[in-house]
Amino acid sequence: MKPLVILLSFTFLSSNLWESSNAQQQHFDTGGLSRESFPEGFLFGTAASAYQVEGMASEDGRGPSIWDAFVKTPGHIANNETGEVSIDQYHRYKEDVDLMQMLNFDAYRFSISWSRIFP
């Protein structure tokens, strides 16, 4: 039997958590859940969506994506915001991996913009 895998959507707030001098000693309220509450082999993980986290929409040869055009149409996105910078995982991925390790995740499904691979 294959182990059940559930990826929790989690947006990293690297600058807030990581810059805390006590980041390695923080305890999180899990609402009474623990790893022992889940069956053996259960994997805890997180996932990201490129446009939501990657940022750097015009860096290193990335071409425009359908999202770049969509968000620039007035009325589609609140406050006319874009993902051009987002949480800047493009530059902060090492900090994010450190956070995943600190939070004891077993898996990470990352996403990279197709327009970065095929501009």
C-alpha positions in Angstrom: 0.0 0.0 0.0 1.3 3.4 -0.9 1.6 5.9 1.9 -0.9 8.7 2.0 0.6 12.1 1.1 -1.1 15.4 1.8 0.7 18.5 0.8 -0.3 21.5 2.9 -0.3 24.8 1.1 2.0 27.0 3.0 3.3 30.5 2.1 6.6 31.2 3.7 7.1 34.4 5.4 10.8 34.1 5.5 11.7 37.6 6.6 9.4 37.5 9.7 10.2 34.0 11.0 13.8 33.6 10.0 15.0 37.0 11.3 13.7 36.1 14.7 16.8 35.4 16.9 14.8 32.5 18.5 13.7 31.0 15.2 15.3 27.6 16.1 13.5 27.5 19.5 10.0 28.5 18.5 7.1 26.2 19.3 4.0 26.1 17.2 0.5 25.5 18.4 -0.7 22.4 16.5 -4.1 22.3 18.1 -3.2 19.0 19.8 -2.1 17.3 16.6 1.3 15.6 16.5 3.1 13.3 14.1 2.1 10.4 16.4 -1.6 11.3 15.6 -1.0 10.1 12.0 -0.3 6.6 10.6 3.2 5.4 10.1 4.6 6.5 6.8 2.5 9.7 6.7 4.4 12.5 5.0 4.1 16.1 6.0 4.9 18.5 3.3 4.2 21.8 1.7 3.7 23.1 -1.8 4.1 26.4 -3.7 2.8 27.9 -7.0 5.3 29.7 -9.1 3.4 32.9 -9.8 2.4 33.2 -6.1 5.9 32.8 -4.7 8.6 33.0 -7.3 8.8 36.7 -8.2 11.4 38.2 -10.5 9.1 38.2 -13.4 11.6 39.7 -15.8 14.9 38.3 -14.4 17.3 35.8 -15.9 15.5 35.5 -19.3 12.0 34.7 -18.0 9.4 35.5 -20.6 5.9 36.9 -20.0 3.3 34.4 -18.8 -0.4 34.4 -19.2 -0.6 35.5 -15.5 1.6 38.6 -16.3 -1.0 39.7 -18.8 -4.0 38.7 -16.7 -3.0 40.7 -13.6 -2.4 43.9 -15.6 -6.1 44.0 -16.7 -7.8 46.5 -14.4 -10.4 44.9 -12.1 -9.0 41.3 -12.2 -6.8 41.6 -9.1 -7.5 43.6 -5.9 -5.4 46.7 -5.7 -4.0 45.9 -9.1 -1.2 43.9 -7.5 1.0 41.6 -9.4 3.4 38.7 -8.7 6.4 40.5 -10.1 8.1 40.4 -6.7 5.7 38.3 -4.5 7.6 36.7 -1.6 10.8 36.5 -3.8 11.4 32.8 -3.5 13.6 33.2 -6.5 16.3 34.8 -4.3 15.2 33.4 -0.9 14.9 29.7 -1.7 17.7 28.7 0.6 16.0 30.5 3.5 12.8 28.7 2.6 14.5 25.3 2.5 16.0 26.1 6.0 12.5 26.9 7.2 11.1 23.7 5.9 13.8 21.8 7.6 13.2 23.7 10.9 9.4 22.9 10.6 10.3 19.3 10.0 8.6 18.8 6.6 9.2 15.6 4.8 8.3 16.8 1.3 8.1 20.0 -0.8 6.4 20.3 -4.2 7.8 23.4 -5.8 6.7 25.1 -9.0 8.7 27.0 -11.5 7.3 29.3 -14.1 7.1 27.6 -17.6 7.9 31.0 -19.1 11.3 30.8 -17.2 12.0 27.4 -18.8 10.6 28.3 -22.3 10.7 32.1 -22.6 
